[in-house]
Amino acid sequence: MGKVFDPALIIEFIPTLTKYLGITLEILIYSTILGILIGIVAAIPKLFHIPILKQMITLYISFIRGTPILIQLFLVYYGLPAVLMLWNIDITRMDALYFVIITYSLSNGAIFAEIFRSAISAINYGQTEAAYSIGMTRFQNFYRIIFPQAIRIAFPNISNSIIGSLKDTSLAFTIGVMDMMGRGETLIASTAHALEVYISLAIVYYIVVVILEKVFKISERYLNRYQPNETATI
């Protein structure tokens, strides 16, 4: 049981915790960028029904969806060094932060793969046929017609996934990464004021999420700037 609740400590703890916000955002940014790249690559075999690769990607996505992110984190942290050791590659001294980024990149990649696949599948194939009929190549069709529409369709789900990933980064401390949550745990150990620390963490995470939501809303409005106003009456 912690000490008597002291609201003043909440204000005191917030600046201490925000000093480690950079680590949390670093995990989020790198895992999002790598996750998007993995997602695009993983979506291709499913979109074009490539044998074997399609089944492998389906299994990968199913595994990510069916297991907790914490289990995935431990599997990468303990399993990757063990597998690479078979080829005499020793990464046991690698910073735990890299294992976290790898884990979240793979997790985000599976989510983004399905988002991209569904977004591209939602685009009328007649547009592709029209593009080919006027002499466009596959690359031109994808870059000029498919990609802009797919991004607009996928953006709300991508935004939600990024916000969810931000909250999931709070598990990084379980393998020794000193992010906000890790610093919070050390504060609890040294002060015994657990409730105040968790309230402070909740405030910081909430503020970051609100800022991200505002940024995503502005970005979504920009992506939809050429779309007709659905509320307009004819």
Secondary structure, DSSP 8 states (H G I E B T S, - for coil): ------THHHHHHHHHHHTTHHHHHHHHHHHHHHHHHHHHHHHHHHHTT-TTHHHHHHHHHHHHHHS-HHHHHHIIIIIHHHHHHTTT---TTS-HHHHHHHHHHHHHHHHHHHHHHHHHHTS-HHHHHHHHHTT--HHHHIIIIIHHHHHHHHHHHHHHHHHHHHHHGGGGGGGT--SHHHHHHHHHHHH--HHHHHHHHHHHHHHHHHHHHHHHHHHHHHHTTTS--TT---
